[in-house]
């Protein structure tokens, strides 16, 4: 049975089931697998012709073995990815010679987060049903996470879900994808503040859950939950196998704010997939790029951009990579994170540790003007409209590419229809909403606007939890 340990080395080891329900470790760290499953090149090669659903089972099952029945996992995977809007689930779109976009937006909310959150909802319900428990999901979203989490859990019998978003700071399509979902267990809270304030309220609530009534506890659905990263590892294997891997290496460019999606790529490499380069593509909120390029970890004020899903000043998942860079020394990492979390001073990572990261990772920060310009250039070259986050990935890929003979795959994180401001600014007409969302703009919305005040938010959650 797979065990999970905290990056800060001072919390109990847990099973997958407990990690799924836990979020942050008691020492403030993030859970990672104690052992990383290893696949040989021959084993990976034997998966070449598997459909996405069967490949997903091969990659995910070692992480849940002993907690989730193998057949039950396959059923959940089939239900989730069988409902996606493209039979290939994650099709590749070619832009140029050895240059591709991996389309991860064919799920119900048109964003890559559907891959993880649709499965997370089913795993939660499976585990809670067996334990005869109910939980409260509390999360903060700067864009896509909220709608994907709500879609993934709307049918869960054992979950109430409260999603905080910064009032007026997510696109209308993104907001409506959250606020128009019908379900007695769904609560949208618009906070009069920014994403980091919402995130801080979520963290504070997880730290002290005494505001909840009864035997309830909070569960996280943001990318600190290991189940999300585990689900995202699959599409690295899938895309590689589709382009001749594992017999040839791949390079990936990943639009990232919180480092979760790109950490999944790092995990794929650790599991045996030949990946030669991972590019951290960021917008002007470039905390990761500054760390990688200058060895300077310094939290800057948040800037609001046309790529809101990457408007994050603090990159929480980076801690999982640092844990490996520090040779899984939890005590050393706890010291480093204590300095980083003060947010008042700049912090340096030791040069030899950062050197290990730079062997695999490159980084590039893309301004709004360059984002729009890349959308225009790619459309002119190919007739293909990128969403602004994917455009940042493509630009970073073109700037940082080490070897043109190796396929470069940019993760296509969202459908352009979700980002009207960027599409219009680039001079394009808005694409049509996919059929299942065609009436989205006329559906009735349900949301609660609250001040950025922890006590008010917690009282609202306590009052509305499992009323029956």
C-alpha positions, -999 to +999 in steps of 0.1 A: +000+000+000+013+034-010+022+057+020+024+095+018+048+117+038+049+155+045+074+177+028+083+192+062+090+158+078+070+162+110+036+148+103+023+112+104+025+090+073-009+086+057-026+063+032-041+077+000-075+077+015-064+099+043-044+122+020-075+126-002-094+139+029-066+159+045-052+187+024-022+203+043-002+181+066-003+190+104+032+204+101+021+228+073+037+207+046+023+190+015+019+153+011+040+134-015+043+097-021+069+080+001+080+059-029+076+070-066+062+042-088+087+032-115+079+020-150+105+005-174+108+018-209+095-016-221+065-013-199+056+022-210+062+011-247+037-017-242+010+009-234+013+026-268-021+016-282-041+019-250-070+044-250-068+072-225-090+055-200-069+023-198-036+043-197-050+064-168-056+033-148-020+021-153-006+054-142-029+061-113-035+027-097-001+024-079-009+057-060-042+044-047-036+007-044-049-007-011-075+021-008-094+020-040-104-013-057-089-017-091-122-023-110-139+005-091-111+029-102-114+018-138-152+024-136-147+059-123-121+067-149-144+054-177-172+076-164-151+107-162-131+106-194-158+089-214-180+120-210-153+144-224-162+162-257-135+145-278-130+108-282-092+111-279-098+129-245-065+149-248-059+153-286-027+169-300-029+198-324+002+205-345+014+241-349+047+235-367+074+209-372+078+192-338+056+218-322+023+208-306-005+219-284-020+192-261-057+201-259-068+197-223-101+216-226-126+190-238-140+184-203-173+198-190-158+232-180-134+236-209-102+236-187-074+212-179-086+211-143-115+189-154-090+160-157-083+161-120-114+174-104-139+152-122-120+122-109-114+137-075-152+141-070-158+104-077-129+093-055-142+114-026-177+100-029-163+064-031-142+068+000-168+088+020-196+063+012-174+035+025-165+054+057-201+067+062-188+103+065-197+137+050-172+165+043-172+202+034-151+212+004-137+248+008-116+263-020-105+295-035-103+300-073-087+326-095-106+312-125-110+276-136-106+256-104-140+266-090-161+256-119-142+223-124-146+215-087-183+223-087-189+202-118-169+174-103-188+173-070-223+184-079-236+148-078-217+138-047-240+128-019-215+132+009-201+167+000-211+203+005-189+226-016-181+263-009-160+281-035-146+316-029-137+338-059-125+374-060-156+395-068-154+410-103-120+395-110-129+364-130-143+364-165-181+362-170-179+328-186-158+315-157-181+330-131-213+317-148-198+282-150-197+283-112-228+302-104-253+286-127-247+250-117-278+237-099-273+217-067-283+220-031-248+212-020-232+241-041-224+275-026-205+303-045-190+331-024-178+362-041-152+379-019-147+417-020-109+412-023-083+395-044-075+358-049-047+357-024-070+371+003-095+343-006-067+317-005-055+330+029-091+326+043-092+290+030-058+283+046-069+299+079-100+278+079-081+246+074-058+256+102-087+260+127-118+241+118-137+248+150-162+270+132-177+239+116-206+222+134-210+185+142-184+160+130-177+178+097-142+185+084-128+205+055-113+189+024-091+208-001-096+206-039-069+230-049-037+217-063-023+209-028-045+178-029-023+150-041-052+134-061-052+163-085-015+160-094-018+122-097-045+126-123-025+151-143+005+128-147-015+107-171-016+132-200+022+135-201+024+097-207-005+099-232+010+127-253+044+112-253+032+078-264+013+095-293+045+111-306+069+082-304+077+081-267+092+066-247+117+057-275+123+094-280+123+121-253+098+150-252+099+186-240+069+204-224+060+240-219+035+244-191+015+276-183+016+276-146+009+297-116+007+273-087+033+248-101+008+218-099+005+210-135+042+211-142+050+191-111+028+164-126+053+164-156+082+162-132+065+132-116+060+116-150+098+119-155+106+104-121+083+075-130+103+067-161+090+088-189+118+104-209+113+142-206+143+163-215+129+197-207+101+213-187+094+250-192+077+270-165+057+296-185+044+324-163+027+358-168+039+390-151+032+374-117+066+358-122+077+345-088+088+312-102+107+327-131+126+351-108+135+322-086+147+300-115+166+328-133+179+349-104+177+326-074+155+352-057+123+342-040+104+374-033+067+379-031+056+409-052+022+425-051-003+406-073-009+420-108-043+414-125-038+403-161-057+388-190-045+354-178-063+353-144-057+316-138-020+324-134-025+356-112-009+341-082+018+357-060+027+326-040+033+293-058+023+267-032+032+235-051+068+245-056+074+231-021+070+196-035+099+202-059+120+218-033+115+187-011+133+167-037+159+193-044+167+192-006+171+154-008+137+149+009+151+165+041+119+177+058+137+196+086+158+216+061+128+224+040+107+234+070+134+261+078+134+273+042+096+275+040+094+294+073+116+321+057+096+320+024+063+322+041+072+354+060+067+372+026+086+402+039+122+393+029+138+378-002+151+343+002+177+324-017+178+286-024+212+270-022+229+272-056+236+235-059+200+227-052+188+252-078+213+238-102+196+204-100+163+221-110+179+241-138+191+209-155+155+200-163+135+232-159+137+265-178+114+294-172+101+324-191+077+353-181+054+367-208+039+402-207+003+409-217+014+425-249+035+394-258+006+372-249-017+389-273+010+391-300+015+353-297-023+347-301-022+368-333+010+352-347-002+316-342-036+324-357-019+339-387+004+310-391-021+282-385-057+295-382-057+281-347-069+304-318-050+299-286-064+309-252-041+335-235-027+310-210-018+286-238-003+315-257+020+321-228+031+285-230+037+286-267+057+319-264+078+304-236+084+272-256+096+292-286+120+313-264+134+285-243+136+255-266+168+236-262+166+210-290+144+215-321+146+178-330+127+169-299+089+174-300+078+204-280+044+201-264+026+231-249-002+222-226-034+238-239-050+246-206-083+262-216-107+269-244-104+305-257-141+311-252-134+315-215-113+346-220-133+372-238-110+401-228-079+385-243-097+373-275-112+407-282-079+425-274-062+403-299-087+414-325-107+382-329-144+374-328-155+353-299-157+316-307-190+300-300-196+282-267-197+244-271-231+229-274-235+218-238-229+255-227-248+272-255-274+288-231-248+296-203-253+334-206-290+332-199-290+307-170-299+319-136-269+327-113-267+320-075-239+336-055-233+353-021-212+385-021-193+387+012-166+410+026-130+397+028-136+389+065-128+355+078-155+353+105-183+363+081-173+337+056-170+310+082-204+318+097-219+315+062-203+281+057-213+268+092-249+279+087-253+263+053-236+230+059-257+199+056-290+215+065-310+183+061 
